[in-house]
Amino acid sequence: MNYHWNWHIFLDPNPMGTGTYLDMLLSGLVVTIKTSLLAWIIALISGSIIGVMRTLPSRAASWIGFAYVEFFRNIPLLVQIFLWFFVLPELLPRAAGLWLKQLPDAPFWTASVGVGLFMSARVAVQLQAGISSLPRGQRQAATALGLTTVQTYRYVLLPMAFRIILPPLTSEFLNTIKNSAVAITIGLLELTGEARSMEEFSFQVFEAFTAATLLYLLLNVVVVTAMRLIERSVAIPGYISGK
């Protein structure tokens, strides 16, 4: 059976009455961008806190950071999304559970938080590695100058560590964008979800997912380019090889 290619399908009106099939895919792309950005903000903030905790001399802080990373890193993302969306409302008090179930755009918030917490464990490990790679003399010099622990991390360790881990952070940002596709399982119509809807309505499966693939590639190229510009602008000449 020969497949009937129809690249003009993107200009045909979609059954939802919201424009063309191309409009469907672009609206899904916007949802993907919003979900990924919010998830990345959550991952960066919480991952930074946990990463710092894993490098503190406090045994309690180190164990909390270790438990956090092992929990979120070793449970599959899809399972975590299901837990946050279906199980958490049933475990909370009745009023809180009903509030979560009736929350507007609940799939969006659940996916953003779920992906963000999942990726935060990876950010924490990256930041821990970045801090650990710094010469011990930097921490000792900060102590000799009379800086507190908070000041040492804020003014000495973290600025250098983030510069070092920018390349792996770029990879984690790209992974966040790709991981947002699991939100289709809880009803969020992001790019993959809209591509699947287009395929179900039009039966043009190859065209739908080819377009989605190209949009993902375009989005990732934009992210990589932006991160490279940031990396060059904050690089310390002579400190990192090749900079």
C-alpha positions as CSV (number, residue, x, y, z in Angstrom):
1,M,0.0,0.0,0.0
2,N,1.5,3.3,-1.1
3,Y,1.5,6.2,1.3
4,H,-0.2,9.4,-0.1
5,W,2.1,12.4,0.7
6,N,0.3,15.7,1.1
7,W,2.5,18.6,2.2
8,H,-0.3,21.0,1.6
9,I,-2.2,19.6,4.6
10,F,-0.6,22.2,6.8
11,L,-2.6,24.9,5.1
12,D,-5.9,23.1,5.4
13,P,-8.3,24.2,8.2
14,N,-8.1,22.0,11.3
15,P,-11.3,20.4,12.8
16,M,-10.9,22.4,16.0
17,G,-11.8,25.6,14.2
18,T,-8.7,27.4,15.4
19,G,-7.0,27.9,12.0
20,T,-4.9,25.6,9.9
21,Y,-3.0,22.5,10.9
22,L,0.1,24.6,10.9
23,D,-1.5,26.8,13.5
24,M,-2.1,23.7,15.6
25,L,1.5,22.8,15.6
26,L,2.7,26.4,16.3
27,S,0.3,26.6,19.3
28,G,1.8,23.3,20.5
29,L,5.3,24.8,20.1
30,V,4.3,27.8,22.2
31,V,3.1,25.5,25.0
32,T,6.3,23.5,24.7
33,I,8.4,26.7,25.1
34,K,6.3,27.9,28.1
35,T,6.5,24.5,29.8
36,S,10.2,24.1,29.2
37,L,11.1,27.6,30.4
38,L,9.1,27.2,33.6
39,A,10.5,23.8,34.2
40,W,14.1,25.0,33.6
41,I,13.6,27.9,36.0
42,I,12.4,25.4,38.7
43,A,15.3,23.1,37.8
44,L,17.9,25.8,38.0
45,I,16.8,27.3,41.3
46,S,16.1,24.1,43.2
47,G,19.1,22.3,41.6
48,S,21.4,25.1,42.6
49,I,20.2,24.9,46.2
50,I,20.6,21.2,46.4
51,G,24.0,21.3,44.6
52,V,25.3,23.8,47.2
53,M,23.9,21.6,50.0
54,R,25.9,18.6,48.7
55,T,29.1,20.6,49.0
56,L,28.6,22.1,52.5
57,P,30.6,20.7,55.4
58,S,27.4,20.0,57.2
59,R,26.6,16.2,57.2
60,A,22.9,16.8,57.5
61,A,22.8,19.1,54.5
62,S,24.9,16.7,52.5
63,W,22.6,13.8,53.3
64,I,19.5,15.9,52.4
65,G,21.0,16.8,49.1
66,F,22.0,13.1,48.5
67,A,18.5,11.9,49.2
68,Y,16.9,14.5,47.0
69,V,19.1,13.7,44.0
70,E,18.7,9.9,44.4
71,F,14.9,10.2,44.7
72,F,14.3,12.4,41.6
73,R,17.1,10.9,39.5
74,N,16.3,7.2,39.9
75,I,12.5,7.3,39.4
76,P,11.5,7.5,35.7
77,L,10.1,10.9,34.7
78,L,6.9,9.3,33.4
79,V,6.2,7.7,36.7
80,Q,6.9,11.0,38.5
81,I,4.4,12.9,36.3
82,F,1.7,10.3,37.0
83,L,2.4,10.6,40.7
84,W,2.1,14.3,40.7
85,F,-1.0,14.4,38.6
86,F,-3.0,11.4,39.7
87,V,-1.7,10.3,43.1
88,L,-0.7,13.5,44.9
89,P,-4.3,15.0,45.0
90,E,-5.6,11.8,46.6
91,L,-2.9,11.9,49.3
92,L,-3.5,15.5,50.3
93,P,-6.4,16.7,52.6
94,R,-9.7,16.8,50.7
95,A,-9.8,20.6,50.2
96,A,-6.2,20.7,48.9
97,G,-6.8,17.7,46.6
98,L,-9.9,19.3,45.1
99,W,-8.0,22.5,44.6
100,L,-5.3,20.7,42.7
101,K,-7.9,18.8,40.6
102,Q,-9.8,22.0,39.7
103,L,-6.7,24.1,39.1
104,P,-6.9,25.8,35.7
105,D,-4.3,24.3,33.2
106,A,-3.5,21.6,35.8
107,P,-1.6,19.5,33.1
108,F,0.6,22.5,32.3
109,W,1.6,23.2,36.0
110,T,2.0,19.5,36.8
111,A,4.3,19.0,33.8
112,S,6.3,22.1,34.5
113,V,6.9,21.2,38.1
114,G,7.4,17.5,37.4
115,V,9.9,18.0,34.7
116,G,11.6,20.8,36.7
117,L,12.1,18.7,39.8
118,F,13.3,15.8,37.7
119,M,15.9,17.9,35.9
120,S,16.9,19.7,39.2
121,A,18.6,16.5,40.4
122,R,20.8,16.6,37.3
123,V,21.5,20.3,37.7
124,A,22.5,19.7,41.3
125,V,25.0,17.0,40.3
126,Q,26.5,19.3,37.6
127,L,26.8,22.2,40.1
128,Q,28.4,19.9,42.7
129,A,31.0,18.8,40.1
130,G,31.6,22.4,39.1
131,I,32.2,23.5,42.7
132,S,34.4,20.5,43.5
133,S,36.6,21.2,40.4
134,L,37.6,24.6,41.7
135,P,41.0,24.9,43.4
136,R,40.8,24.5,47.2
137,G,42.8,27.7,47.5
138,Q,39.8,29.7,46.4
139,R,37.7,28.6,49.4
140,Q,40.7,29.1,51.7
141,A,41.4,32.6,50.4
142,A,37.8,33.6,50.9
143,T,38.0,32.3,54.5
144,A,41.2,34.2,55.0
145,L,39.5,37.4,53.9
146,G,36.8,36.9,56.5
147,L,34.0,36.0,54.2
148,T,31.1,34.0,55.6
149,T,30.0,30.7,54.0
150,V,27.2,32.4,52.2
151,Q,29.5,35.1,50.9
152,T,32.1,32.6,49.9
153,Y,29.5,30.8,47.7
154,R,27.9,33.9,46.4
155,Y,31.0,35.9,45.4
156,V,33.7,33.2,44.9
157,L,32.5,29.7,44.3
158,L,29.2,29.9,42.4
159,P,30.2,32.5,39.8
160,M,33.2,30.3,38.8
161,A,31.3,27.0,39.0
162,F,28.4,28.2,36.8
163,R,30.9,29.4,34.2
164,I,32.5,26.0,34.2
165,I,29.3,24.0,33.9
166,L,27.6,26.1,31.2
167,P,28.2,23.5,28.5
168,P,26.6,20.7,30.4
169,L,23.8,23.0,31.5
170,T,23.1,23.6,27.9
171,S,22.6,19.9,27.4
172,E,20.3,19.8,30.4
173,F,18.3,22.6,29.0
174,L,17.9,20.7,25.7
175,N,16.9,17.6,27.7
176,T,14.3,19.7,29.5
177,I,12.7,20.7,26.2
178,K,12.7,17.1,25.0
179,N,11.3,15.8,28.3
180,S,8.4,18.2,28.1
181,A,6.9,15.8,25.5
182,V,5.9,13.3,28.3
183,A,3.2,15.9,29.2
184,I,1.1,14.4,26.5
185,T,0.4,11.5,28.8
186,I,-1.6,13.8,31.2
187,G,-3.4,15.7,28.4
188,L,-1.2,18.6,27.8
189,L,-1.3,19.5,24.1
190,E,2.3,20.6,23.6
191,L,4.1,20.1,20.3
192,T,4.1,16.3,20.3
193,G,0.5,16.3,21.4
194,E,-0.6,18.6,18.6
195,A,1.3,16.6,16.1
196,R,-0.5,13.5,17.3
197,S,-3.8,15.3,17.1
198,M,-3.0,16.3,13.5
199,E,-2.1,12.8,12.6
200,E,-5.4,11.4,14.1
201,F,-7.5,14.0,12.3
202,S,-5.8,14.0,8.9
203,F,-4.1,10.5,8.8
204,Q,-1.0,12.3,7.5
205,V,1.3,10.8,10.1
206,F,4.7,11.4,8.4
207,E,3.9,15.0,7.6
208,A,2.7,15.8,11.1
209,F,5.8,14.3,12.9
210,T,8.2,15.6,10.3
211,A,7.0,19.1,11.0
212,A,7.2,18.5,14.7
213,T,10.7,17.2,14.4
214,L,11.8,20.3,12.4
215,L,10.2,22.6,15.0
216,Y,12.1,20.8,17.8
217,L,15.3,21.1,15.9
218,L,14.7,24.8,15.2
219,L,14.0,25.4,18.9
220,N,17.1,23.5,20.0
221,V,19.3,25.4,17.6
222,V,18.0,28.7,19.0
223,V,18.8,27.5,22.6
224,V,22.3,26.2,21.7
225,T,23.1,29.5,19.9
226,A,21.9,31.6,22.8
227,M,23.8,29.5,25.4
228,R,27.0,29.7,23.3
229,L,26.7,33.5,23.2
230,I,26.2,33.6,27.0
231,E,29.1,31.2,27.5
232,R,31.4,33.4,25.5
233,S,30.3,36.6,27.2
234,V,30.9,35.3,30.7
235,A,34.1,33.3,30.0
236,I,37.2,34.2,31.9
237,P,40.1,34.5,29.4
238,G,42.8,31.9,30.1
239,Y,40.9,30.1,32.8
240,I,39.0,27.5,30.7
241,S,40.9,25.8,27.9
242,G,39.9,27.1,24.4
243,K,38.3,30.3,25.8
